[in-house]
Amino acid sequence: MKLSSQEFELLRKYIHDICGLAISDNKAYLIRQRLEPLAMAHGCNTFSEFYQLISRSSLPMLQEKIINAITTNETSFFRDGHPFAAFEEHILPKLGKMICDRKARPTPRKGPKVRLWSAGSSSGQESYSLAMLIQEYAAANRHLSISEEDFGILATDISSKVLSRAMTGEYSEAEIKRGLSPDRSAKYFKKAGQRWTINSSIRSMVEFRQINLVRPFGMLGGFDVIFCRNVLIYFDNSTKTRVIDQFFNMLSQEGILILGATENVYGISDRFDSVHHGPTLLYRKCV
Ligand SMILES: C[S@@+](CC[C@H](N)C(=O)[O-])C[C@H]1O[C@@H](n2cnc3c(N)ncnc32)[C@H](O)[C@@H]1O
């Protein structure tokens, strides 16, 4: 199906409005490749007809299908390795101390003592990788009365398609081989045929919700760690600024923000300091 420059402009504005994705001039093929099957399935012979269909009436189901089709959901367990090493070696001991301090308060709050958020979690590998590290840390620190229940992990994404996959906790052999050691695959998964299903003890540590980062999300409450990796690269600077400002407001005073390897807050926000842990940049609120 041909995509004229006018159709491209209309569709990229529509996509930017619903999910923040900024599609650059040289990426018209993304719209063509990813939306053409949807347009045809809805009986449209041209992208103009498709645009008329989506702009004529509010069609939440169609909007959801467009989001599912246009987002890039690339992910893997322990993606890039080093952010998870930083989490294990640097952040988890700090969270352990936070947990002990918060439990020692005269009126400790009920529920998890520290909260983590995987924002733009795709099919769940990032949040489950964190859950595995937390379970291993808790097992090694029972003498401090630290347990998995002290950690709350929220994983969110805009795409209903990847979220429902994440919730099943089922992965293909290829997905398991990308990032998981044989030890962890055997320890945390059950294999049936070609499908690997995550253990309920890890699955139950993660709560999944559909959240659009370009809409207000302050109602999610406060967090001690926010992982938002390989999501902001798809946004323009004004959208990045709005998202980062909300992260700032939601992070606890000692909270840490981790972005993807090619992302940073420079030119976006001057309210964070960064420290290196190996190649990983950890952002904290400026004091
Ligand atoms: C490339 S994946 C990154 C997954 C994971 N964080 C990682 O680094 O492996 C980007 C994810 O961001 C999600 N995303 C894109 N726009 C979003 C938005 N406006 N709100 C929430 N999630 C969004 C996509 O659906 C996709 O699953």
The ligand as an ORCA input file, in Angstrom:
! r2SCAN-3c Opt
* xyz 0 1
  C      12.274     -1.606     23.408
  S      11.116     -2.017     24.652
  C      12.124     -1.960     26.119
  C      11.797     -3.078     27.092
  C      12.700     -3.128     28.313
  N      12.576     -1.948     29.113
  C      14.133     -3.356     27.908
  O      14.956     -2.440     27.978
  O      14.467     -4.470     27.497
  C      10.175     -0.481     24.795
  C       8.821     -0.664     25.442
  O       8.269      0.625     25.719
  C       6.873      0.553     25.514
  N       6.330      1.896     25.287
  C       6.423      2.655     24.175
  N       5.725      3.796     24.331
  C       5.205      3.757     25.574
  C       4.372      4.643     26.318
  N       3.928      5.804     25.795
  N       4.006      4.286     27.562
  C       4.426      3.112     28.081
  N       5.195      2.227     27.435
  C       5.573      2.551     26.186
  C       6.729     -0.351     24.311
  O       5.441     -0.925     24.223
  C       7.834     -1.385     24.547
  O       7.352     -2.571     25.130
*
